[in-house]
Amino acid sequence: MQQILQETESRMKKTIEVTATKLSHVQTGRATPALLDQVTVTYYGTKSPLSQVGTITTPEPRLLVIQPWDKTLITEIEKAIAHSDLGLSTSNDGNVVRILVPELTTERRTELTKVVRKLAEEGKVAIRNIRRDANDAVKKLDGDTGGGGKSRGRGGDKKRGKASGDPVQQLTDTYIGQIDELTEAKETELLET
């Protein structure tokens, strides 16, 4: 049982990390290097993330500056950003690429709030699927121990789980709560900028 709980918690933690990463990519009107995590540049025939071909800084709240280690990449970086779905425009001075992150309109904030909630719901669904897998493993374990698993039926398992405080459900509640916190923080960030 302890191994099932450890595996379940490990998978739920990974789901939280993935959800947090996806939420960090939602543009909020504030410049953050995470906005560019999905943008790749062809460098010596290999697709490389921007962070591996230059330094990304935020000297101002709405400005990103990319300083490539190889100046010949400037036009390639600009093309990659233009072809991304970020809707950002670039300028360069021959040494660095500047990206001004536009302020969000009320309409765009509403759209992004829907995106945030969709990503959060995907995370919650993943957590619930992990819970289902854990419950199935617990049922199988109970059946393998020979404790008369067949005669008890599904209702007995549910009652026993609730009576013992069901640690799988407690983990589920904890991690769904974390997704709610991430979502609330992101929505607050969207409204503040």
N, C-alpha and C positions, 0 to 999 in steps of 0.2 A: 504493500500500500504506500509506504514511504517513497519508494522509487517512482511510482505513478505520480505522486504529488510533486516530486522534484522535477520530473519531466514536464509535467503540466505547467508548473511555474516558469520553467525555462522557456517553454514555447510561448507563454503569455508575455514574458518580458521581451522576447524578440518581436512579438506583434506590437507592443507598445513602442519599441524603437523604430519599427517600420512606419507606424502611424505618425510618430513625431517627425520623422524625416519627411514624409509626404506633406505634412502640415507646414513644415518650414519652407517648402518650395512654393507655397501660395503667396503671391505677391501682395504686400500690404501697403505699398506706397512708401515704405521705408527701405533704404538700401541695405542689403545684407548679402554677403558672398554666397550664402546658401541658395539664393535665387538662380545662380549660374551652375549649380551642381550637375544638372542634366545636360548642359551644353558641352559638346565634344568638338575638338578641332583635329583635323588630319595633320599629323606631324611626323615626317619621315615615313609616310605610308601607313601609319597606325592612328586609329582614333584614340585621342587622349582627352581626359577632362581638362577644362581650363586651368584648374588648380595645379595641374602637373606641367603646364607650359609657361606659367608666369605667376606673379604675385597679385592677389586681388585684395584691394583695400577699400575702406569706406571713409574717406576724409571728411565727408559731410553726411548728414542724415539721409539725403536723397541722391547721393552720388557714389557710383562705383568706379574705381580706377583699376584697370588691368595693365600691369607692366610685364610684357612677355620677356622671357630670357633671350629669345631670338627675335630681333626686330622684324625679320621677314614674315613673321606670323601675324602681324597686325591686320592685314587684309583678310587673312583666313579667319581670324577671331571675329572680325566684324561680320563676315559672311555667316559664320556659325550662329551668332546672336540674331542676325536678321532672319535666318531660316528657323530659329526656335519659335515656339508658340508663346514666348514671353511678351511680345509686343513692345520691346524696348528698342530705342534707336541709339546709335553710337556716333562718336566723333573721335578723331585721333590727331595727334600733333607730330606723328612720326616716331614717337617714343612710347607713348601710352595710349590706351583706348579708354575713353570716358563714356560712362553710361549714366544719363540723368533719369532717375526713376520718377515717372510722372505721379502727381497727386491723383488719388482715386476719386472718381465721381460717386455720387450716392448710388447711382444705378450699378456701377461696377462693384461697390462694396456689398450690395445686396446679392449680386451674382457670386462673389467670392465667399460670402457667408454660406450660400447653398453648397458651394464646392467643399468648404470646410466640414459642413454637417454630413455630406455624402462620404467624405474620407473617414470621418469619425464613425459613421455607421458601418462602413466596411471593416474597420478595426474591431468594432463590437461583434460583428458577425463572426469574424475570425476567432475572437475570444470564446464565443458561444460554441463554435465548432470544436475548439480545443476541449471545452468542458464536456461536450458530448462524447468525444473520444476517450477522455479520462473516465467518465461514468461507465462507458462500455468496457473499458479495461478493468474497472473495479468489479463490475458484474461478472466478468469472465473469471477474475481472481476469486470471487466469492463462490462461483460454481466449481472451480478447480479444487477448492479446499475441502469439498465434500460435506459442507455444512447443511446439506438438504436444500441446496439452492433451487431445485426444481419445484419443490412443494411450496416454497415461499411465494413464488411468482413475483411479478414486477411491483405490485403494490407494496409488498413487504420490504423490498429494497428502498422504495421511496420513503416509507415511514421510518425505516431504520436510519436512512441518510439524514432526515430532518431531525430525528431524535438525538443523533450524535453530533449535530452541528454541521454536518456535511462540509468537510474541509475543501472539497472541489468547488462547491458553490461559494464558499468564503473567498477563495482565490479569484473566482470569476467576478464577484462583486468588487473586490479590491481593484482588479485591473480595468474593469469597465468604469469604475470611479476615476481611475487615472486618465482614461481616454476623455471622460467628461471634463476633467480639469484642463487637459491640453486644448480641448475644443473651446472652452470658455476663455482661456488665455488668448487663443488665436483670434476669436471673435472680438475680444476687447482690444487687441492690437489693431484689428481692421477698423474699428470705430474711432480709435484715438488718432490715427495718422491722417 
